[in-house]
Every structure is written in C-alpha cells, then in structure tokens.
Amino acid sequence: MKPLSRAVDRLLHGLGIAGDVARVDALERWPAVAQEIFGADGATTRAVDVDASTLVVAVPTSAWAAEIRLRQRDIVAALERAAPRSGIRQVRTVPSAR
C-alpha cells in the first residue's frame, strides 16, 4: 500500500493540489476534533470552509463563537494531530444558518 500512497502524493503535488486536499482533511476531521475539545456539544458546530490557514466554523450562538476563540490554541493543536498536513493555524467562526 505504501508505494500507492507515495504515487498518489506525487500526483497531488504534481497537480499542485496537495495543499488543497490536506486542508479539506481538516474540514472532514472537524467533528472528531470538536467532540475531543467540547464533548457531545461540539456537534452543534460545523466546519464549513478553509481559507488559507484558517478553518471556518459555523456556530449557533455568540457564546459558541467566544468559546471557540478562548479554546483556539487547543483546537489548533487537536487539528494538527488529526490533520497534520492541513496547515490550519487559526479558527474563525460564522453564524450558523440554523
């Protein structure tokens, strides 16, 4: 399996989309990261976009936005563990459409 993995990595780099794919990984890993940091309540948040090194998370209330700002260091560390190639260095919140 490793030779296939290396071939895929070379292809992604050759196409110039390896970084994009790595950042999308952070979107996909958000539910697990949110649960790790916030417990079951983390399910009320949703990663919606990646803008360069910033993960954009939709939150239902301003209290959630404040909590994410306060816990940003922990969140970024958890994202580094879950999606190490993503390059996410900060989290920005937006109001949820709910």
GROMACS elastic network, one bead per residue, 0.5 to 0.9 nm:
[ bonds ]
;  ai    aj funct       b0    kb
    1     4     6  0.53078   500
    1     5     6  0.62904   500
    1     6     6  0.88244   500
    2     6     6  0.61790   500
    2     7     6  0.85392   500
    3     6     6  0.51557   500
    3     7     6  0.61759   500
    3     8     6  0.86799   500
    4     8     6  0.61791   500
    4     9     6  0.85996   500
    5     8     6  0.51377   500
    5     9     6  0.61978   500
    5    10     6  0.86672   500
    6     9     6  0.50017   500
    6    10     6  0.61674   500
    6    11     6  0.85728   500
    7    10     6  0.51189   500
    7    11     6  0.61647   500
    7    12     6  0.86575   500
    8    11     6  0.50064   500
    8    12     6  0.61447   500
    8    13     6  0.85553   500
    9    12     6  0.51867   500
    9    13     6  0.61510   500
    9    14     6  0.84397   500
    9    18     6  0.72513   500
   10    13     6  0.51228   500
   10    14     6  0.59098   500
   10    15     6  0.85379   500
   10    18     6  0.87413   500
   11    15     6  0.61378   500
   11    16     6  0.85093   500
   11    17     6  0.88685   500
   11    18     6  0.84374   500
   12    15     6  0.51532   500
   12    16     6  0.61431   500
   12    17     6  0.54072   500
   12    19     6  0.85324   500
   12    21     6  0.81584   500
   13    17     6  0.61146   500
   13    18     6  0.51016   500
   13    19     6  0.81429   500
   14    17     6  0.78017   500
   14    18     6  0.83151   500
   15    18     6  0.76574   500
   16    19     6  0.75790   500
   16    20     6  0.84052   500
   17    20     6  0.51120   500
   17    21     6  0.62188   500
   17    22     6  0.86011   500
   18    21     6  0.52050   500
   18    22     6  0.61722   500
   18    23     6  0.86894   500
   19    22     6  0.50170   500
   19    23     6  0.61557   500
   19    24     6  0.86430   500
   19    85     6  0.76156   500
   19    86     6  0.69413   500
   19    87     6  0.82806   500
   20    23     6  0.51603   500
   20    24     6  0.62729   500
   20    25     6  0.87299   500
   20    52     6  0.89412   500
   20    86     6  0.81366   500
   21    24     6  0.51487   500
   21    25     6  0.64422   500
   21    86     6  0.80509   500
   22    25     6  0.51071   500
   22    26     6  0.70741   500
   22    83     6  0.72550   500
   22    84     6  0.81613   500
   22    85     6  0.54289   500
   22    87     6  0.78554   500
   23    26     6  0.53474   500
   23    27     6  0.70479   500
   23    50     6  0.66069   500
   23    51     6  0.88556   500
   23    52     6  0.81823   500
   23    53     6  0.79778   500
   23    55     6  0.84831   500
   23    83     6  0.79948   500
   23    85     6  0.73759   500
   23    87     6  0.69269   500
   23    88     6  0.73152   500
   24    27     6  0.50892   500
   24    28     6  0.64811   500
   24    29     6  0.87279   500
   24    49     6  0.82753   500
   24    50     6  0.72167   500
   24    86     6  0.74644   500
   25    28     6  0.50831   500
   25    29     6  0.61290   500
   25    30     6  0.86486   500
   25    82     6  0.86169   500
   25    83     6  0.60421   500
   25    85     6  0.84042   500
   25    86     6  0.66754   500
   26    29     6  0.50499   500
   26    30     6  0.60914   500
   26    47     6  0.84830   500
   26    50     6  0.81667   500
   26    55     6  0.75914   500
   26    79     6  0.66494   500
   26    80     6  0.87597   500
   26    82     6  0.75440   500
   26    83     6  0.55228   500
   26    84     6  0.86196   500
   26    85     6  0.88047   500
   26    86     6  0.60560   500
   26    87     6  0.88471   500
   26    88     6  0.76010   500
   27    30     6  0.53823   500
   27    31     6  0.83448   500
   27    46     6  0.86868   500
   27    47     6  0.55833   500
   27    48     6  0.70527   500
   27    49     6  0.69957   500
   27    50     6  0.73305   500
   27    55     6  0.74761   500
   27    56     6  0.87699   500
   28    31     6  0.72395   500
   28    32     6  0.86490   500
   28    47     6  0.80170   500
   29    32     6  0.56624   500
   29    33     6  0.63417   500
   29    34     6  0.87072   500
   29    47     6  0.89549   500
   29    79     6  0.76280   500
   29    82     6  0.65475   500
   29    83     6  0.70268   500
   30    34     6  0.58309   500
   30    35     6  0.84015   500
   30    45     6  0.89403   500
   30    46     6  0.73565   500
   30    47     6  0.61184   500
   30    57     6  0.88483   500
   30    79     6  0.76783   500
   30    82     6  0.87266   500
   31    34     6  0.51394   500
   31    35     6  0.61650   500
   31    36     6  0.85949   500
   31    42     6  0.72729   500
   31    43     6  0.66129   500
   31    45     6  0.81387   500
   31    46     6  0.73187   500
   31    47     6  0.79598   500
   32    35     6  0.51285   500
   32    36     6  0.61335   500
   32    37     6  0.87196   500
   32    42     6  0.87147   500
   32    82     6  0.84307   500
   33    37     6  0.62314   500
   33    38     6  0.83722   500
   33    42     6  0.83874   500
   33    75     6  0.71077   500
   33    78     6  0.61044   500
   33    79     6  0.65533   500
   33    82     6  0.74092   500
   34    37     6  0.52480   500
   34    38     6  0.56322   500
   34    39     6  0.70162   500
   34    40     6  0.82589   500
   34    41     6  0.82161   500
   34    43     6  0.69654   500
   34    45     6  0.75955   500
   34    46     6  0.87146   500
   34    75     6  0.77654   500
   34    78     6  0.89353   500
   35    38     6  0.52157   500
   35    40     6  0.55989   500
   35    41     6  0.72003   500
   35    42     6  0.50550   500
   35    43     6  0.68926   500
   36    39     6  0.57646   500
   36    40     6  0.85781   500
   36    42     6  0.81826   500
   36    75     6  0.89562   500
   36    78     6  0.79734   500
   37    42     6  0.74863   500
   37    71     6  0.82113   500
   37    74     6  0.73566   500
   37    75     6  0.68406   500
   37    78     6  0.80090   500
   38    41     6  0.59396   500
   38    43     6  0.86177   500
   39    42     6  0.57177   500
   39    43     6  0.81923   500
   40    43     6  0.59885   500
   40    44     6  0.84267   500
   41    44     6  0.58789   500
   41    45     6  0.81142   500
   42    45     6  0.56797   500
   42    46     6  0.84287   500
   43    46     6  0.72023   500
   44    58     6  0.87411   500
   44    59     6  0.69381   500
   44    60     6  0.69133   500
   45    57     6  0.66395   500
   45    58     6  0.56961   500
   45    60     6  0.69828   500
   45    64     6  0.82533   500
   45    96     6  0.79801   500
   46    56     6  0.85632   500
   46    57     6  0.54279   500
   46    58     6  0.51280   500
   46    59     6  0.68337   500
   46    96     6  0.81551   500
   47    50     6  0.83022   500
   47    55     6  0.70081   500
   47    56     6  0.58292   500
   47    58     6  0.61342   500
   47    59     6  0.89447   500
   47    93     6  0.89765   500
   48    55     6  0.79045   500
   48    56     6  0.57567   500
   48    57     6  0.56499   500
   48    58     6  0.64587   500
   49    54     6  0.84411   500
   49    55     6  0.61528   500
   49    56     6  0.50245   500
   49    57     6  0.72211   500
   50    53     6  0.70532   500
   50    54     6  0.56781   500
   50    56     6  0.57817   500
   50    57     6  0.89530   500
   50    88     6  0.83927   500
   51    54     6  0.51036   500
   51    55     6  0.64435   500
   51    56     6  0.72684   500
   52    55     6  0.81599   500
   52    87     6  0.83090   500
   52    88     6  0.78324   500
   53    86     6  0.77596   500
   53    87     6  0.56557   500
   53    89     6  0.54598   500
   53    90     6  0.66853   500
   53    91     6  0.86210   500
   54    87     6  0.84691   500
   54    88     6  0.55430   500
   54    89     6  0.61057   500
   54    91     6  0.53802   500
   54    92     6  0.66458   500
   55    88     6  0.64454   500
   55    89     6  0.80741   500
   55    90     6  0.64394   500
   55    92     6  0.62082   500
   55    93     6  0.84120   500
   56    90     6  0.87991   500
   56    91     6  0.58855   500
   56    93     6  0.56368   500
   56    94     6  0.70313   500
   57    65     6  0.89060   500
   57    91     6  0.70286   500
   57    92     6  0.61760   500
   57    94     6  0.61589   500
   57    95     6  0.84512   500
   57    96     6  0.84910   500
   58    65     6  0.86493   500
   58    92     6  0.86216   500
   58    93     6  0.56361   500
   58    95     6  0.54102   500
   58    97     6  0.79656   500
   59    62     6  0.76045   500
   59    63     6  0.88202   500
   59    64     6  0.60064   500
   59    65     6  0.63653   500
   59    93     6  0.64480   500
   59    94     6  0.62030   500
   59    95     6  0.52982   500
   59    97     6  0.87200   500
   60    63     6  0.84317   500
   60    64     6  0.68203   500
   60    65     6  0.83087   500
   60    94     6  0.86922   500
   60    95     6  0.60389   500
   60    97     6  0.78850   500
   60    98     6  0.70159   500
   61    64     6  0.53004   500
   61    65     6  0.66434   500
   61    66     6  0.89031   500
   61    95     6  0.69784   500
   61    96     6  0.78263   500
   62    66     6  0.62292   500
   62    67     6  0.85850   500
   62    95     6  0.79164   500
   63    66     6  0.51066   500
   63    67     6  0.61874   500
   63    68     6  0.86829   500
   64    68     6  0.61668   500
   64    69     6  0.86017   500
   64    93     6  0.86739   500
   65    68     6  0.52394   500
   65    69     6  0.63046   500
   65    70     6  0.87183   500
   65    92     6  0.82949   500
   65    93     6  0.58337   500
   65    94     6  0.77836   500
   65    95     6  0.83978   500
   66    69     6  0.50864   500
   66    70     6  0.62000   500
   66    71     6  0.86523   500
   67    70     6  0.50481   500
   67    71     6  0.61230   500
   67    72     6  0.83655   500
   68    71     6  0.50541   500
   68    72     6  0.56574   500
   68    75     6  0.78901   500
   68    91     6  0.76569   500
   68    92     6  0.83173   500
   68    93     6  0.77599   500
   69    72     6  0.51371   500
   69    73     6  0.85120   500
   69    91     6  0.76153   500
   69    92     6  0.79533   500
   69    93     6  0.84403   500
   70    73     6  0.78622   500
   70    74     6  0.89204   500
   71    74     6  0.54048   500
   71    75     6  0.61600   500
   71    76     6  0.87163   500
   72    76     6  0.60288   500
   72    77     6  0.84750   500
   72    90     6  0.68037   500
   72    91     6  0.65672   500
   73    76     6  0.52836   500
   73    77     6  0.62113   500
   73    78     6  0.86661   500
   73    89     6  0.87962   500
   73    90     6  0.80766   500
   74    77     6  0.51310   500
   74    78     6  0.61726   500
   74    79     6  0.86157   500
   75    78     6  0.50976   500
   75    79     6  0.61335   500
   75    80     6  0.85795   500
   75    90     6  0.83894   500
   75    91     6  0.79604   500
   76    80     6  0.61017   500
   76    81     6  0.86873   500
   76    88     6  0.67473   500
   76    89     6  0.60107   500
   76    90     6  0.63487   500
   76    91     6  0.75549   500
   77    80     6  0.50425   500
   77    81     6  0.64431   500
   77    82     6  0.87446   500
   77    89     6  0.87484   500
   78    81     6  0.51368   500
   78    82     6  0.61426   500
   78    83     6  0.83984   500
   79    83     6  0.55145   500
   79    84     6  0.69681   500
   79    86     6  0.81079   500
   79    87     6  0.89085   500
   79    88     6  0.71803   500
   79    89     6  0.88619   500
   80    83     6  0.53776   500
   80    85     6  0.75431   500
   80    86     6  0.74356   500
   80    87     6  0.75204   500
   80    88     6  0.72944   500
   80    89     6  0.86213   500
   81    84     6  0.55312   500
   83    86     6  0.55474   500
   83    87     6  0.82343   500
   83    88     6  0.86118   500
   84    87     6  0.69482   500
   84    88     6  0.85663   500
   85    88     6  0.84174   500
   86    89     6  0.89831   500
   88    91     6  0.78539   500
   93    96     6  0.89262   500
   95    98     6  0.85855   500
